[in-house]
């Protein structure tokens, strides 16, 4: 599925994050594991951030224990406006049902159900799950079992070896068509069935086909105290010398006859328009190059050659979102985007807020991390003669791992 298709589907894919458990196996005293810290952030916040980083997600509902509201608010912080917290139930299954009920009024076509204790889910895995969900088909991320499996018998003696061919370890998020999985959960609740270990099992019981989707070995569930300790150590180690990269981009377009310009994703009335194969949004073209520079991704012409007729008149947000997806595929997190427009006209100030909002949406980051500035060329050169507009963009991205020695 392309970036455009995913964006068009935004609002039709919702997520229920299950975070109401007590996590006794993880230790930590009275602090449930989802509120324990790994690499300076709570497990829950990392899980929410991972889901929010995907541009195809609409609503996010987090099912929490009623007694954990202060812990939740402290953990989620500035993300509170982007997710909905509800009271979960006495079991995981009851919490999922509560989450599904919360989505009924604006029911999505697809819903992903995710354990808060899996904070390392990535956008590629989410893509695969969304793509595999159909009107009457669920999707289960899983990885083949690699360990030799033994069956225990009396006296803790091995009674046999289990063939591992065809066996898979299930992960989350698991994806479902909304109304069928809602009906399945309601049916299980009415039947008093509380023995299902995951939502795919409920789907199987309700005769909803479940398709296996390639999971991710990095998508580990933090179950035991040692899991959390190792995750914290891994993240803390990478923070010692973070791999922070800065990319620059520059673009220029000349004017031609027209009545508007596109700048930083905003349509602005003007006496002329910018000449280009796409919509000629000079700011977004420079930003695309800046993002690609942080992961060695070439330039905008590499990915969207002007000789290709499919990009004629294309909206430039497509290019930015493509570059942002490539950054995330390389494990990068966009920390900041800064754009400077160089033009005599039109005036940028009245449109700056809308530009910041548009770019923030394209990148999936907070508007406070976006800067849009403008300057004239003091009537010098082609810009000064109002023959065109130039733009400079800088992007800062943090990648996993350390700086090379």
ZIRA-V205847 format. One line per field, one symbol per residue. phi: phi as a letter, one per 40 degrees, with the letter a starting at -180 (. if undefined). burial: # if it has 9 or more other ideal C-beta (glycine too) atoms within 8 Angstrom, else .. A space follows every 50 residues. Layout:
BEGIN
phi = ???
burial = ???
END
This chain:
BEGIN
phi = .cdccccccdgcbbbbbcabccgcccgggccdccbccbggbcdccccccc cccccccccbbbcbcdccdcccccccfccdcbbbcbccbcbddccccccc cccdcbdccbbbbbcdcbcbcbccccdccdcccbdbacbbcabccbccbb bcbcggccbibccccgbbccbbcbbacccccccccccccccgcbbccacc cccdccgcdbccbdcbccccccbbdcdcccccccccccccbcccbbbbab aabccacibabbbfgbcbdacabccacccgcccccccdccccccbgcgbc cccbccccccccgccccdccccccccdcccgcbccabbbbcbacacccdc bccccdcccdcccgbcdccbbbbaacbfgbgccccfcabbabbbbbbbbc gbccc
burial = ..#..##.##..#########.#..#.#...#####.##.########## #######.#######..##.###.##..##..#.#####...######## .##...##.##############.######.##...#######.#...#. #............#..############.##########......#.### ######.#.##.#.##..####.##.##..##.###.#...######### #####..#.#######.#.#.###...##################.#..# ..##.#....#..#.#############...#.##########..#.#.. ##..######.####...##.###.##.....##.#.############. .#...
END
